[in-house]
Every structure is written in structure tokens, then in C-alpha cells.
Amino acid sequence: MDLLELRNEIDEIDQNIVELYEKRMEICKQVAEFKIENGKKVFDKVREEEKIARVKSLTHNAFNSVGIQELFEQIMSMSRKLQYSMLAERGCMGKLPFIGVEGIEAVGARVVFQGAEGAYSQAAMEQYFGKQINSIHVDTFRDAMAAIDEGSADFAVLPIENSTAGIVNEIYDLLVEYENYIVGEQIIKIEHCLLGVPGTKIEDIKTVYSHPQSLMQSSKYLSEHDWQQISMQNNAFAARKVSEDKDKTQAAIASEYAAKIYGLEILKHGVNHSSTNSTRFIIITNQKIFRKDAGKISICFEVPHESGSLYHMLSHFIYNGLNICKIESRPVPDRNWEYRFFLDFEGNLSDSAVKNALRGIRDEARGMKILGNY
């Protein structure tokens, strides 16, 4: 047989496959109708595993066995998505436990940030809320999360990602640990300055204090000088120390904002080597609310430690036409080599496509949590 004849045979087989696929999906609609009427779950893991084992046993070699498994996993995945969409059309998806609001009430709000006065977090807080708020600051990220969890503050402002240094791992872990939710974000440009007490000259400096990331981001400039570098918990703590010690041999790397707060002199602007360095801060509350005009959703979930599990979760976004903006992973405590995935994607919790995708992920993943819509 020549190539054309072989291709013609394949075309005939493909036509049969399409016809059988459409017939199968019609029957799946009837299955969905039964499940809707009887309140049964769409995802039946045991049934699907039995089905996969059965169809694999019908093949005649190892290569085809693997291929059939992948094919039927996709077919059953499409069947589930069809059933989820039918549930959505019938209003059987259930309500997401979040309340839509017109805006975030800022005037008079109690807002907590991590660090001392003059921290970048304080600058992000004022850019987002303005100055008509009651603000407090705490030493650690955990302290900030605990403050809103227990109700001593209404909102917290915390850094979650830097364009140079990457994500803040601890924030991701705390979002899982606490029942707190993201309601907004604020991105601010980071420009590190070298600060000293008034009258300090560059040649006077022997020791520089700052947060480890700020020291790293300013490493090119610091390498030009033979200074001792000492890490601090926060840039603002470094500025405060230099201000309180009034020692001209000390300098801090912190913001212009911190210089104003502590009465320090800016010895050099922009000591960080990246001119596009920015930090994204998230606004967190203990209320399950979201702005009605919100356009980004953050979630996290775990998947079984087996081949293709993450792929199947991501397929819900593809099927529903949702754009994933970011994906990160963090180790699951006490379970070696297993990971929790964090996703940001475009959408609003009131959108039917979003509800459809979240329903599928909630049924098929382990411990999905909506972290916020903002």
C-alpha cells in the first residue's frame, strides 16, 4: 500500500473515532442528568481507575497500553468537564463562600504591617489605603497574620514577591495556615538608598546594615567598598539602628521614605543594581470578601503524587478559557517530595467559567483553598 492509501485508511478510522466520541459524550449527558437528579458527585476516582485498568488489558503491547491510558484519561476528563458545565447551567454548582463588595473600606481601618516605621510595607500601605487609617507595625509576618486573624487589625499589608529576589516563601505558607484572604495588591518600585546620620561621608563608613535581600540586590555597589555587611530583619530596622546609634561609621540600605522617618541623610540614591526592581504587596483580611470588579484569583491545592496529576488540574483552566498568570510550589510539611501548588489566574468569582473550573479542581485535587479575588 502506498502512503496515500494508508492516510485514507487513517481518515476513515478517525471518522469512526469522532462518531464514537460524540456518541459517548451524549451518553455522558445522560449520566450527568442522573447525577444531578440524585445528588451524586461527578468525580468517581475508583470507577475511573477500574475503567483505565480494563481498557489497558485490552491492548496487545506495552506501548499501546500506555497510549490507551492517556487517551482514556483525556476522554474521561472531558466527560467530567461536560458534567461540570451542565451542573453550572442548572445552578447546581453551589455557592462560593465569598461575598462581593463594591470596594474596600479604607477610612478609619486598622492596618498592620511588618517592620519598623519607614519600611517599604508602610509605603505600600499608604499608597493603597491613604493616610486616614490607624496603622500599627509588628516584628514578624506571623505577628501580622495573627493580628488580623484574632481581630486586632482589619487588614495586613505583606510583601509576597520581588521582581529580583522572587517569592517570599513564608507568606505563601502563612496563607495556608491562617484563614485570612487576599483582597488587594499594591506594587511599589524599590529604590534602595545608602543612608547615614547627617554629616556622614562615604569614606567614614565601615559597616552597612540591611535586610539580606537588599544587601544582595545592592551587591554590585557594595563590592566596590570594603565594608562589613550585617543582615537585619527589615530595612527600616537597619535605618532605625543607624539613627539611634548616631555613629558615622555605620550606614543603612533602606528607602528614601525611611530616611525621612529617621532623619537620615541620603548618601547615594539607587544603590540596587536593577532599575526595574519592584515588590508586590498583598492586602489581607480575615473576611471572605472580594471586590466585584476584581480580576485576579489566587488559589492553592495539592495533587496526588502520581504521573499527570498536575496536568489534569491545569486542564480545567484550558477548558474554561482562563489565563494562568503565575504558578509556584511549596513543600508540603511532613510529606517528603510532595508539593502544594499556588496559582494566580485571571477571573472573578462571579464568572461562570471560574466557578466551573474551581468546582472541577475542588473535586479532583486535595485540599483546594481560594486565597482571594482581588
Summary of the structure (lengths in Angstrom):
residues: 374
radius of gyration: 27.3
end to end distance: 60.8
largest distance: 91.2
contacts: 1161
relative contact order: 0.13
helix: 43%
strand: 25%
